[in-house]
Amino acid sequence: MKVRLVISNILRWRLRSTFTFLTVLVAFLLLGLMLPLERVFNLGVELANADRLIMVNKASVLSALPVKYLERIKDNENVEQVGHFTFFGGYYRDTDNTVSTIVTDPRFYEDVIEEVYFSNQQHKQDWFADRSSVAIGRDLATKYDWKVGDLLPIYSSFYPRSNGSRSWTFRVAAIFEPKESEGSTATIVVHYSHFDELRVTKKGLIDWFTIRMVDADNISRTIEELDTKFKNSPHETKTSTEESFIQDFMNQIGDFTAIITLSLSAVFFTLLLVSGNTMAQSVNERISELAVLKTLGFTNRSIFFLIVSESLLLTLAGGIAGMAISYFVIPVVVDLSGNLLSGMIFLRKDIAVGIACMLVVAIIASVGPALKAMRMSIVDGLETTS
């Protein structure tokens, strides 16, 4: 009976309840989108390897370094493995369809990037042997239905070929997999020797070195020794931990965590105002009815929980609907981003966060009006006309 009473009270003012429902829906739709998006921007930092360093040009991350530095880096006793990488700036079919494409030496790719592995060793060896071939991540293979043996026309926004064309055609030789379920494999990996031979500009140069250390406890000393090697050279270096490099790079773009937090705070503050106003008006307009309920035997505690239950039901209905919509919208957002947001995944913990927020919003919005109704005397209530 009390459940029917709660539902009937919500439906009594349908227009007001509808607007409140939609406000809650939009707020939790944004929450369902923002939580995975925030993880995308921090994923690199969270997955950064503690024993890996990144070396870039001291002048700017956009400046290049000579590939010949690799041998001198190897001389450091605390360097276990080192690889060089260059950003290709690739897109597939049209300029809106960006695909992450990097250039490296395949021989040390799997050793330096420990987050991936090749399930088919023969395909990996084929990739090593064929300089015009590429290895692709499972995410891209699944998205575009690419298979070993397919020819991929990839366009580079940075590097034209010696014939003047920006179109590069590669054969898919191997597919690599993520070692962790949250790992991203939305990448194409190109042979450096083939790329460097055919490109017009920056021959013999690379964008950054990734360095795996033997002993992660000697990070500071290793960084100092490596940068000292190239001090006062035409291409001085700046070495940092992978986590620091990613964090600095993200901070140059913007503090996305702060932006998302402020945006959600504004949305939920507005939601609290709307929900609180709805519950306050609902209680004020039926003071005499609540007094009658008390005369019929409803205790103060029952009245309190009746009003809180109305808020909970309305908030949960809108919140669950919003989170459900975000679940289906996320794949569309990922697709529209050209797979740049491939790590944007709705997780179970997002549901838990959403439910917790719904409960907090519902209780805060209703506790004031509920306390007012609970403390109201029957005489005062009956004297009030609705």
N, C-alpha and C positions, 0 to 999 in steps of 0.2 A: 504493500500500500504506500509506503513512504517513497519507494522508487517511482511509482506513478505520480505521486505528488511533486517530486523533484522535476520530472519530465514535463508535467503540465505547467509548472511555474516557469520553466524555460520557454515553453511554446506560447505562453500567454502573450508576451510581447515579441512577436515573431520578427518584426523588422529590426528591433534593437538586438535581439539574439543573433540574427543573421549577420549583421555588421560586426558584432563581437566575434562570432565564429570565423568570419573571413579575416579579421585582424589577427586572430590567433593562428589561422592557417598560414597566412603570409609570413608571419614571424618565424614559425617553425619550418616552413619551406626554406627560408633563408638560412636558418640554423643547420638544416640538413645539407645545404649546399656549402656553407662556409666551413664546417668542421672538416670535410674531406679536402677542401681547397687549402685550408691552413696546413694540413699534413703534407700536401704536395710541395708547398714552399719550404717546409722544414724537413722534407724527406732526405734530401742530400746531407743535411747536417746530422740527422739521426743515424743515417747509415754510413757516415764517414768512418773510414778505417783508422783506428788509433795509431797504427804503425806505418801510415802512408803520408808522404809529403808531396806538396805541389810546388814546382819551381816555374816561375814566370819571369818575363822581362821586368826589371825594376822600374823602368819608365812608365809602363802601362801594361795591363793584362792584354790589351789589343795589339801590342808590339810583339815581334817574333824573336825567337832564339835560334842560333845555329844548331843543326842536328848533330854536328860533330862534338857538342858538349857532352853527349851521352857517354862517351868513353872516359872522359875526365870525371864524370859523376860516379861511374863504376869504381874508380880507384879508391873511393872512400871506404874505409874498413867496415862502416856501419850500414852500407848500402847492400841489400840482398838482391834486389832487382830494380831495374829502371826501364821505363818505356816513354816514348814521346808521342804526342797527340796533336792533331790539327783539326780545327773545326771546318767542315766542308761547306756548310750553309746550303744544305740540299732541300729540294722540294720535288714532289712527285706529281706529274700531270699538270698542275697549275700552281701559281705562286701562293695561293691560299692553303695549299696542302703541304705544310712543312713536315719533313721527316728528319729526325736527328741523325746526322751522318758525320762520322769522325774518321780521320785518317791515321793509321799507325802501322807498325811492323807486326804482322800477325804472329811472329815467333814468340813475342813476349806478352801478347794481349791477355791471354788467360792467366798468365803468371802474375801480372800486375793487377788486373781487375778480377779479384778473387770471388766476386759476387755472381759470376757466371761460369757455366761449364758446357762442354760439347758432349752430347749423348752419343753421337756417332763419330768415332775417331777417324774413320776413313774419310768422311766428309771434311773433317778438319784438315787432314793431310792434303786433300784436294785443294782446299782453300790456300794452304801454304804454297802449293806448287803453281797455281794459276794466278799470276799477278793481276789479271784483269777481272778477277772474281771478287765477290764480297761475302762476308758472313752477316747474317741478319738475326735479330732477336726474335724470340717466339711471339712476342706481342705484335710485332709488325707482320710476321708470317700469318698469324691468325687473322689480323684485321684485313689484310689485302689478299688473303688466300695465296700468298707466294709460296713456291715450292723450290726445292733444289733443282737447278737446271733452268729456271726461268731467267729471262733477260730483263733487266730493270733500267729504264731510261730515267736517270736522276739528273736534275738540273742544279747547277751550283750558282748561288747568288754572289759568290766571292771569286771563284776561280774559273776563268775561261780556258779552254784548251788551246794548244798551239795553232790549231786551225781556225781559231776565232769563235768556235761554238761553245756555248755553256752547257751543252747536253753531253752527259757522260753515260755510257751504256756498260753495265756490269752484269756478270752472270752470278746467280746465287749458287754458291758452292757449299755452304754449311749454315746450320741454324743452331744458335746457342740458347741455353735455358737459364732461368734464374735459380740460384741456390736456395733463396728464401722466397716464401710465398708473396711477400710484399715487394720483392725486387722488381725493377722495371727493366724490360728488355726491348724497348721501343727504339732500337738503334741499328744503323747500318755501319759496318766497319770495312773501310777501303784500304787496299795495299798502299803503303807510302811510296815505295819505289816506282810503281806504275803511275801514281798520281804526280809525283815530283818530276817525272820524266816528261809528262804531257802538259803540265800547267805552264802558263806564261810567266807569272810573277812569283816572287819569293822562293825561288828554287834554293834548296838546301836549308830552308828554315822551317821551324815548327812553332806551334803556339804554346805548348807547355810540356813539362816533364812530370811524370808521376813516379814517385820513388818509394819503394818498400824498404823498410829498415830491418836490420837484424835485431837490434835492441831498442825498443820504444822508450826505454827509460833515459836514453841519451839524445832525446829530440833536440834540445837547445844546442848542445855541442855540435851535433850533426848539421843543423841549420847554419850555424856560424861558420863551420868549416867549408860547407858547400858554397855559400855566398862569397866567402873570402877567396875561393879559387878564381872567381870571375870578376873580382873587384878591379876597377879602373880599366876594364876591357870595353870594347865598343858596345857590348851587349851585357851589361851588368844584370845580376839576377836578384830575385826576391823569393825566398823559400819560406813556406809556412806549412803548418799541419793542414791536412785536407779539410778538417772541420772549420778551421779559421778561415781558410781560403773561400769556402762556400759561404760562410756567414758574412764575410766582408763583401763578397760579390752580391749577395742578396740585399745587404744593407745599402749598397750603391743604388739598387733599383728602388728600394723602399722597405720599410719595416712592416711587412705584410701581417705579421701577428698582431701588431698594435692597431693597424688599420681595421682588420677584421674584428678585433675585440671592441674597438670604439663603435664600429658600425652596428654590431650586435647589441651593444649596451644601449645605444640610442633606440634601436628597434624594440627591445624588451622594456625599456623605460616607458615608451609610448604605449606598449601593450598593457603594462601595469595600470597606466592612467585610464585606458579605455575599459579594461576589465573591472577595475575598482569602481569606476563611475557607473558601469552597468549594474554591479551588485548593490551599490549604494542606492541607486534609483529603484531597483527592484524591491529592496527592503522598505524604503520610505513609502512606496506606493501601496504597500500591503501591511502596514503596521497593525491596523485593526484586525486583519485576518490572522496575523500571528498571535494577537491577544486571544482571539477566539480559540485557536489551536491550544493555547495554554489552558483555557477553561475546560477544554475537552480532555485534558490529561497529558498533553505534551510537556515534557520537562524542559527546563532551560537548556540542558545539554542536548536534548533532541532538536530543539529549535536551532541551536548553534550548528550541529552537524547537518541539519537540513539545508541551511544556507551554504555552508562550505561544500556540501555535496553538489549543489547546483553549479557552483563555480568549477568544481572538479570535473563534472560531466561535460560542461560546455568547453572547458579548456582542453580536456583529453580528446574530445571529438575533433576539435579544430587542429590540435597539435599532431595527433596521429595522422590525420588527413594530410597535413602539410609535410610531415616526414615521409609519408608514403609517396606523395608526388615527387619529392626531391629524389627519392630512390630511382624513379623512372626518368627524371630529367638529367641526372648525372651522366649517363651514357651519351645523351645528346650533346651535352656540354663538351665532353671529351672528344667526340667526333668533330664538333665544330672547331675545336682548338687545333685540329690537325695532329692529334695525339700528343701535343705538348703537355697536356694534363692527364696523361695516361695513368698516373698514380692516384688520380682522384677516384677513390673507391669508397662506397658506403659500407661501413663496418658495423658489427653488432654493438660495439661500445658506443656508437653514435646514437643508437636507439636508447641505450641506458642513460646517456647524457640528456637526450630529448625528454624522456619520461621524467627524469629528475627535475628538469627545468619546468615542465608542465605542472608538476606538483607544487613547486615553489611559487610559481606565478598564481596558480589557483588559490593557494592558501593565503598569500599576501594580499591578493585582491579581495578576498572575502572575509578575512578575519575581523576587520574593523566593523563592517556592517553586521556580521554575525554576533559579535560581542554586544553591539548596540541592541540587537533584537533579544538577545539572551537576558540582558539586564533590565529590559523594559518591564514595567509592572503591568498587570492585566488592566488595572483601572486607567492608567495613562494611555494604554493602547486602545481601549474601547472608546476613549474620549476623542481619539484622532479619527478623522474621516479620511478615507482613501480617495 
